[in-house]
Amino acid sequence: MSEIEVKTVDIPEGVSVNLGGKTVVVSGEKGKLVRDFSHALVSIQIEEGKVIVSAPWPRRKVASLVGTVSSHISNMIRGVTSGFTYKMKIVYSHFPISVKVEGDRVTIENFIGERNPRIAKIVGDTKVKVKGDDIIVQGTSIEGVSQTAANIEQATAVRQRDPRKFLDGIYVYDKLEGITN
């Protein structure tokens, strides 16, 4: 066991990282992300263009928390510089599925011939676009983008039918770094 566990994250050009206690604010060309790490038993400092996450005399869980917090900060920096995009495919063989974006919800109609629409929640400032049989989920927060994609995928989960025959649903087929139009 080491005396101190340290991870560093480089701050690229055009990105500003501010620290207020254990609240990290990352600003860049795509937007601004704020995250509170007050629950973590680590110290966070900014020195010479780097974010330093450390823990003195860590036990195993605290040592792993150092890596987790530094990964979150790295994802925040990637989000404000390039953003994240998930591409999803609408798949059906029995009934044509129609998908609409209404405010902070995605409405999936005629799924396996059901009369009631299924609804998936859009998390945070994530943008969802429907283009033909593709759904494009984009945003600066990887947690928001991935949770929105998971909500859409879970909304079309097939229950009480043979999953080998009913492959209908909406599935993620590509995860990209960067926001495209």
C-alpha positions as CSV (number, residue, x, y, z in Angstrom):
1,M,0.0,0.0,0.0
2,S,1.4,3.4,-1.0
3,E,1.7,6.4,1.2
4,I,-0.4,8.6,-1.1
5,E,-2.6,7.8,-4.1
6,V,-2.4,10.5,-6.8
7,K,-4.0,10.8,-10.3
8,T,-3.6,13.9,-12.5
9,V,-5.8,15.1,-15.4
10,D,-4.4,17.6,-17.9
11,I,-6.4,20.7,-18.7
12,P,-6.3,21.3,-22.4
13,E,-6.2,24.7,-24.1
14,G,-9.6,26.5,-24.2
15,V,-10.9,24.7,-21.1
16,S,-11.2,26.4,-17.7
17,V,-11.5,24.3,-14.5
18,N,-12.6,26.0,-11.3
19,L,-12.8,24.6,-7.9
20,G,-15.1,25.7,-5.1
21,G,-14.5,23.3,-2.1
22,K,-15.1,19.9,-3.8
23,T,-17.4,21.3,-6.5
24,V,-15.7,21.2,-9.9
25,V,-16.8,23.5,-12.7
26,V,-15.5,22.8,-16.2
27,S,-16.2,25.3,-19.0
28,G,-15.4,24.9,-22.6
29,E,-16.6,25.7,-26.1
30,K,-19.5,23.3,-25.9
31,G,-20.8,24.4,-22.6
32,K,-20.3,24.2,-18.8
33,L,-20.6,21.2,-16.5
34,V,-20.8,21.3,-12.7
35,R,-20.2,18.3,-10.4
36,D,-20.1,18.0,-6.6
37,F,-17.5,15.6,-5.2
38,S,-18.2,16.4,-1.5
39,H,-19.1,12.8,-0.8
40,A,-15.6,11.6,-1.8
41,L,-12.8,11.3,0.7
42,V,-10.2,12.7,-1.7
43,S,-8.6,16.1,-2.1
44,I,-8.8,18.0,-5.4
45,Q,-6.4,20.7,-6.4
46,I,-5.6,22.7,-9.6
47,E,-1.9,23.3,-10.2
48,E,0.0,24.3,-13.4
49,G,-2.7,23.3,-15.9
50,K,-3.5,20.0,-14.2
51,V,-6.2,18.8,-11.8
52,I,-4.7,16.7,-9.1
53,V,-6.8,14.2,-7.2
54,S,-5.2,12.6,-4.2
55,A,-5.8,10.7,-0.9
56,P,-3.2,10.3,1.8
57,W,-2.8,6.8,3.3
58,P,-5.8,5.4,1.4
59,R,-7.5,2.2,2.0
60,R,-8.6,0.1,-1.0
61,K,-12.0,1.8,-1.6
62,V,-10.6,5.3,-1.2
63,A,-7.7,4.5,-3.5
64,S,-10.2,3.4,-6.2
65,L,-12.2,6.5,-5.5
66,V,-9.2,8.6,-6.6
67,G,-9.3,7.0,-10.0
68,T,-13.1,7.3,-10.2
69,V,-13.1,11.1,-9.4
70,S,-10.2,11.7,-11.9
71,S,-12.1,9.8,-14.6
72,H,-15.3,11.9,-13.9
73,I,-13.3,15.1,-14.3
74,S,-11.6,13.7,-17.5
75,N,-15.1,12.9,-18.9
76,M,-16.3,16.4,-18.0
77,I,-13.3,17.9,-19.9
78,R,-14.0,15.7,-22.9
79,G,-17.7,16.7,-22.8
80,V,-17.1,20.4,-22.9
81,T,-14.5,20.1,-25.7
82,S,-16.1,17.6,-28.1
83,G,-19.3,16.2,-26.5
84,F,-20.8,12.8,-26.8
85,T,-23.1,11.1,-29.3
86,Y,-25.0,7.8,-29.1
87,K,-26.6,6.5,-32.3
88,M,-29.6,4.2,-31.9
89,K,-31.5,2.1,-34.4
90,I,-35.3,1.6,-34.5
91,V,-35.8,-2.1,-35.2
92,Y,-39.2,-3.7,-36.0
93,S,-40.5,-6.7,-37.9
94,H,-44.2,-6.8,-36.9
95,F,-45.5,-3.3,-36.4
96,P,-43.9,0.0,-37.5
97,I,-42.7,2.0,-34.5
98,S,-43.1,5.8,-34.5
99,V,-40.9,7.9,-32.3
100,K,-41.5,11.5,-31.3
101,V,-39.5,13.9,-29.1
102,E,-41.9,16.0,-27.0
103,G,-40.1,18.4,-24.5
104,D,-38.1,16.3,-22.1
105,R,-39.7,12.9,-23.1
106,V,-39.4,10.5,-26.0
107,T,-42.7,9.0,-27.0
108,I,-42.7,5.5,-28.7
109,E,-46.0,4.6,-30.3
110,N,-47.3,1.4,-31.9
111,F,-44.5,-0.7,-30.2
112,I,-45.5,-4.4,-30.9
113,G,-49.0,-3.0,-31.8
114,E,-49.7,-1.6,-28.3
115,R,-52.3,1.1,-28.1
116,N,-50.7,3.0,-25.3
117,P,-47.4,4.8,-26.0
118,R,-44.2,4.1,-24.1
119,I,-42.4,7.0,-22.7
120,A,-38.6,7.5,-22.0
121,K,-37.3,10.4,-20.0
122,I,-34.5,12.7,-21.5
123,V,-31.9,13.4,-18.8
124,G,-30.3,16.9,-18.3
125,D,-29.5,19.0,-21.3
126,T,-29.3,16.1,-23.7
127,K,-30.6,16.6,-27.2
128,V,-32.5,13.8,-29.0
129,K,-33.2,13.8,-32.8
130,V,-35.1,11.3,-34.8
131,K,-34.0,10.8,-38.4
132,G,-35.8,8.0,-40.2
133,D,-35.0,4.7,-38.4
134,D,-32.1,6.4,-36.4
135,I,-32.2,8.2,-33.1
136,I,-29.3,10.5,-32.3
137,V,-28.7,11.3,-28.6
138,Q,-26.2,14.1,-28.1
139,G,-24.9,16.2,-25.2
140,T,-21.9,17.4,-23.1
141,S,-22.5,15.1,-20.1
142,I,-21.7,11.5,-20.7
143,E,-24.0,10.5,-17.8
144,G,-26.9,12.4,-19.3
145,V,-26.4,11.0,-22.8
146,S,-25.9,7.4,-21.7
147,Q,-28.8,7.4,-19.3
148,T,-31.1,8.9,-21.9
149,A,-30.1,6.2,-24.4
150,A,-30.6,3.6,-21.7
151,N,-34.1,5.0,-20.9
152,I,-35.1,4.7,-24.5
153,E,-33.7,1.2,-24.8
154,Q,-35.4,0.1,-21.6
155,A,-38.7,1.6,-22.7
156,T,-38.8,-0.8,-25.6
157,A,-37.9,-3.9,-23.6
158,V,-40.0,-6.9,-24.7
159,R,-41.9,-8.6,-21.9
160,Q,-44.1,-11.7,-21.8
161,R,-43.1,-12.6,-25.4
162,D,-40.5,-14.9,-26.9
163,P,-37.4,-12.6,-27.2
164,R,-36.0,-14.8,-30.0
165,K,-39.0,-14.0,-32.2
166,F,-39.8,-10.4,-31.0
167,L,-36.6,-8.6,-31.6
168,D,-38.4,-5.3,-32.0
169,G,-37.0,-2.3,-30.0
170,I,-34.6,0.6,-30.1
171,Y,-30.9,-0.3,-29.7
172,V,-27.6,1.6,-29.4
173,Y,-25.3,0.7,-32.2
174,D,-22.6,3.4,-32.1
175,K,-21.0,5.5,-29.4
176,L,-19.0,8.5,-30.6
177,E,-17.0,11.3,-29.1
178,G,-18.1,14.6,-30.6
179,I,-21.3,16.3,-31.5
180,T,-22.3,16.3,-35.1
181,N,-25.2,18.0,-36.8
